Amino acid sequence: MRSQRGHQAFERALGTWRDAAPDRALAPRRVRRADRPRVVAVALLLLTGFAASALADGRDGPRRPAVAALNARVSAGYDYTHVDETDTSFSNSTSSGSLRIDEFDGHSVGGELVGSAPIWRFIGARGRFRAAQRDTRRPLDALGTDDSDVTSYGAAFELLLRDPDLGSLALGGGYDRLDGDGSQEADAYTGSVDAAIYFPDLGAGPLDWFARFDFSHRQVSGTGQSFDIDADVYRVAGGAGWYPSDDFRFALGGRWTRTEEEFLSEVDTEGFVSMRWKLPLPVSLELAVEGSGGISEYKEAPFRGDHRLIYGAQVGLVYRFRSGATLLESIRAYD
């Protein structure tokens, strides 16, 4: 609610505009040169009125901080991915060939520790420590095109700008170490931008609109080659999360991922549906489930690109320390 001072400033500006704008000035005709200084003055008064009103609103009560209190959460989960077979070929006037890669089922287990802390008013910080064990063959996760077991561990830090009643923006970077079969290993450097807009309950439940961009540069060594195999991964995701109750969120969205290596690339286009539920238990425990599906395009020179079906599922548990009383409050004011 605007304060009385804000209303007075706005009304003064509005009254000045009415005095300076007779009926003839309201017609859709060009403002005369002699009237321009008056129009500029009225515009400045209007801006001043809006500014005074906004400042007065801010004095009515303090905004909630970006992070309500120092808190942490621990998560553990399982990830399954299926990729259909690749079957493509090439031909020209002098030669021809074919490429066939069998379908593959990948499995991953991992965990993450996330801590969030307030810094100053609308500014907070978030730190992540993660580890995973993957059985995979995809260039997105593996250190090569063959089946491989990869162990990864790393950390990330994000600077958080948030108003728990309006939305948030987070900027971050991280580092991960990957160890594969034999002597293969890699260093991965990541950067991310994460944004969300919070809609209040207008009768059907609160709604979160969210979007995220990630970039990762990975340099692989120990392959037996005289060169390193670099990979760049670009990922864009977005969607909406709906709260039918304060302890349950249902989300729909999509993501696009492009992986570029020295001699091949993959482009994944997927849709996903997810569910997060704060279980009705004496402890703060959350169940997270996600399913996804889409198309992956595989390109390896000189072969034509091949589109394969991909789908997957994730399930995990999240345990929270000193977090919100509900899932809605935990996501918007603590995470």
N, C-alpha and C positions, 0 to 999 in steps of 0.2 A: 504494500500500500504506500502511495506517495505521501510524504509529510505535507503539513500545511505550507511550509516554506517553498517546497517544490511546486505546489499548486499555484501559489501566488506568483512565482516567477513565470510559470507557463501562461497564466491568465494575462499578465502584463504584456507578454510578447504577443499573445493572440489578439488582445485589444488594440495594440499598435498596428498589427496587420490589417484589422478591420478598418481602422481610421485611414490607413494609407491605400486601401483597395476599394474605391467606390465601384458601383455596379459596372460602369464602363470599363474598368480595369479587369473585371472578371471575364469579359468577353474574350474569345480566342483570337486576339489580335496582338501584333508586335508591341512591346513596351516602348514608349517614346524615350528618346535619349535623355530628356530632362527628368524623367521619372526614375532613371536607373539608380542614382545614388540612394533614393528613398527605398527602392526595392532591395538593394544590397543591405541597407541598414535594417530593414524589416527581417531579412533572412538571418542576419547576425543575431537579432533579438530572439528570433525563434530558436536558433541553435543554442543561445545562452539559456533560454527557458528550459529546453530539453535537458541540457547539461546540468542545470541546477536541480531539476526534478530527479535526474538519475543519481546525483550526489546525495540528495536528501534521502532517496530510497536506501542508499548504502548506509546512511547513518541510522536508519530505523532499527537495525540489528546486525550483528556480525555475521559474515558468511561462514559456512562450515569449512573446515580445513580440507585440503586435498586428501589427507589420510587421517582418519579419526584418531588413531592411536597406533603405536608401534605394534605390529602383529606379524605372524608367520603362518605358513601353511605347508604341509608335506603331502605330496601326491605320489602315487605309484599306479602303474597301469600296463596293459597289454595292447599291442597294436598288430592287426592282421591286414595284409595287402595281397591282392591277387592281380596278376597281369597276364592277359591272354598271349598266345604265341605270336611271334613276329614272322611274317612270310612276305618277302619282297624280292625284287630282282632289278637288274639293269641290262641294257643292251645298246650297242651302237654298231656302226658299220664294220668294226674290226673284232669286237669281242662281246661277251655277255656273261652274266653270272647270277647267282641267287644267294639269298641270305635267309636262314631259318633259325629262330631262337625259340626254344620250347617255352610253354607257359610256366609261370612261376608263382609260388606262394611264399610270401615273406612274413616273418614273425619278429616281433620286437618286444622287449620288456624294459622298463625304465622307471626312473624316479626323479623327483625334482623338489628342492627346498626353495621356497620363495619368501622373502622378507620385505615388508613395506614399512616406511617410516615417514612421518611428517617432517618438513624442513621449515617452511615459513608460509603461513596462510594457504594460498592455493597451490603451493609447490610441495611435491613429495618425491620420494626416491624409492626404487624397487630393485632388489638384487635377486639373482637366480643362480642356483647351483644345481647341475643336472648330470645324470649319467644314464647310459643305456647299453644294452647288448642286442645287436641286430643280426638276423640271418637273412641276407638279402642279396639281390643281384642288380638292383636298379642303380643307375648312375647317380640318382638323387641321394642315395644312402651309402652305396658301396664304394669301394676304392678302385673298382674296375668293372668290366662287363661279365665276369665269371661269378659263380656263386661264392659268397664269402661271408665269414663271420666278422663283424666289426664291433669293437668296444669303443665307446665314446664317452668323454666327460669334459665338462666345461663350465663356464660362468658367463653371466651377462648382467649389465647394469642399465637401468632406465631412469630418466628424469621425467617426472610426472607433473603435468599441469591439469588440475581438475577442480571443478565445482560439482559436488555430489548431486546438486539439483538440476544441473544443465548438461554436463558432458565432460570429456577428458581428452587429453592429447599426451602421448608418451613418445619420447625419443630415446633410442637405446643402441648399444653395441655390445658385442660379446666375442668370446674365443672358445673354440672347442678343439680337443685333441682326439684324433681317430687312430686306432691301432687295428690293423687287419691281419689276415693270414700271412704267415711267414714274416718277412721283413717290411711289409707294406705299412705305411703310416702317413698321416696327413695333418696339416694345420688348417683350421677353418676360421675365418674372420667374418663376423656378421654385423649388420646394421638393420634397424627397424624403425618404422613409424606406425603408431597405433592411435586410432581416434574413435570416439564413441559419442553419441548424442542420446541423452536420457529424456524420455517422454513420461510425464506423470500418468497416473491412472485416471482416464477420462470415462470410465465406466466398464471397460473390458479388460483392464489390467495394464500395468506399466509396460513400456516398450523401450528396448535398447536398439539403436542402429549402430553398427560397428563396421570398421574397415581397418585393414592392416597391410603394410608392405614390408617385405623382408628381402634382404640381399645377402648372399654369402659367397665368399671367394675361398675356394679350397685348393691347396697345393699338395699333390700326392708325390711321395718319394718312395724309394725302395722297390721299384717295379722291375728292376733289371734292365731298364732302358737307359739310354744316354741322355734322356731329357725327363723333366717332370711333367706330370699330367695335371694340368690346371682345370678347374671346373668353376663356373659361375652359375649360381642359382638365384632366380628371381621368382618371388611369390607374391601374389595379390589375392586377398580374401576379403569378403564382406558379407553382411547379412543382417538379420533382425532377430532379436531375442524377445519373446513374449512371456510375461509372468502371469499365469492364471491364478497363482497364489504367491505370497511373499517368499515361499520356500521351494518354488519349482519354476524353472525356466526352460522353455521350449524354443529352439532356434532353427531357422532355415537360412541357407546361404550358399555361396559358391566360391570357388578358388581357381586360380590360374597359376600354373607353375612352369617355368622354363628352365631347363638345365642344359648348359653348354659345356661340352668337353672339347678336347683337342680335335677329335675326329668324329664325334657324334653329338646329337642333341635329342632331347625329349621335351614335348610340350603336353602337359596334362591340363584338361579342363574338366572340373568335377563340380557336382552339387553335393551338399551334405545336409543332414538333419541331426540335431544333437539335443540331449536332455541333461539337465543338471538338477539334482534333487537333494536338498538338505534333509537327511533322514531324521525321523522323529525319535531321536535317542538322547540320553542324558549328555552325551559328548557331541561336539560339533563335527559331524562326519557327513561328507557329501559324496553322492554317487554320480559319476559322469559317464555317459554313453553316447557314441557317435557312429553313424553309418554314412558312407559316401560311395559315389559311383560316377563314372564318366568315361571319357575317351582320352587315350594317350597316343600321341603321334611320335613315332621313332624314326630318326633320320641318321643314316650313316653313309657317307660318300663311298662309292658313286651310286648307291642304291636309291630307289625311289622311297619316299616316306611311306610308312605303314601305320594305319590307325588300329589300335588294339583296345579292347574293353578292359577297364580297370575298376575295381571296387575294393572296399575295405571296411573295417570296423575297429572301434576302440572302446575299451572299458577301463575305468579306473576309479580309485577312491581318493578323496582329499580330506585330510584332517587339519583343522584350523586351531590356532592358538590366539586368544585375545581378539577374536574377530567379531563381526556383527551378530545381532540376535537372530536375524533372518538371512536367507541367501541374497535377497535384494539389497539389503543394507551392506552385506559383506562385499558384494561385487562393486557397488557404486561408491562406497565410502571407505573401504579397508584394503581391498586387493591392489 
